Amino acid sequence: MGHHRPPLAARVARTTDRVVTARITSRPGRMGGVPCIDGTRIPAETIARLYNDGEITPELVAHYCPSVTVDDVLAAHEWWKEQSCT
């Protein structure tokens, strides 16, 4: 059975999360506010850099980190591309 997360609106309503994207959030009291894969303490930048450098595949991350989905990896990749362009 996969990792279950409450709907995004419910999580944001209960916390002080700053929604960076639908799958990436930043919470001041967690990881120093570093944007992380939602529901984890895994920095989105770490996942994005490993993926962008060809060191991992989304499926490999999902296999070894069950709380991170293939879609999370792809979202981190898209987020990182946007950050790199600004």
C-alpha positions in Angstrom: 0.0 0.0 0.0 1.3 3.4 -0.9 1.9 6.4 1.3 -1.3 8.3 1.9 -1.3 12.1 2.1 -4.3 14.2 3.1 -5.5 16.6 0.4 -3.3 19.7 -0.1 -6.0 22.1 1.1 -6.3 20.2 4.4 -2.6 20.2 5.0 -2.2 23.9 4.3 -5.2 24.8 6.5 -3.6 22.9 9.4 -0.1 24.2 9.0 2.0 27.2 8.1 3.2 25.5 5.0 4.1 27.7 2.1 3.0 26.0 -1.1 5.7 26.2 -3.7 4.0 23.9 -6.1 1.3 21.3 -5.6 3.9 18.8 -4.6 6.6 21.0 -3.1 6.1 22.9 0.2 8.3 25.0 2.5 7.6 25.1 6.2 9.7 27.5 8.4 10.1 25.0 11.2 11.1 22.1 9.0 14.4 21.8 7.2 15.0 25.6 7.8 12.3 26.4 5.3 14.0 24.6 2.4 11.4 23.6 -0.2 10.8 19.8 0.2 8.8 17.1 -1.5 5.4 17.6 0.2 5.0 15.4 3.3 8.7 14.6 3.6 11.9 16.2 4.7 13.5 15.5 1.3 14.7 18.7 -0.3 13.2 19.1 -3.8 16.6 20.5 -5.0 18.4 17.3 -4.0 15.9 15.1 -6.0 15.9 17.6 -8.9 19.7 17.7 -9.2 20.2 14.0 -9.0 17.5 13.5 -11.7 18.8 16.3 -13.9 22.4 14.9 -13.6 21.1 11.5 -14.8 22.1 9.8 -11.5 18.6 8.6 -10.7 15.3 7.8 -12.4 12.0 8.7 -11.0 11.2 5.0 -10.6 14.4 4.4 -8.7 13.6 7.2 -6.2 10.0 5.8 -5.8 11.4 2.4 -5.1 13.9 3.4 -2.4 11.8 6.3 -1.0 8.2 5.1 -0.8 7.0 8.5 0.4 8.2 10.0 -2.9 6.3 9.2 -6.1 7.4 9.4 -9.7 5.2 12.5 -10.0 7.0 14.1 -7.1 10.4 13.6 -8.9 9.0 15.1 -12.1 7.5 18.0 -10.1 10.9 18.6 -8.5 12.5 18.6 -11.9 10.0 21.1 -13.3 10.4 23.3 -10.2 14.2 23.3 -10.5 14.0 24.2 -14.2 11.9 27.2 -13.2 14.3 28.2 -10.4 17.3 27.9 -12.7 15.7 30.3 -15.3 14.9 33.1 -12.8 
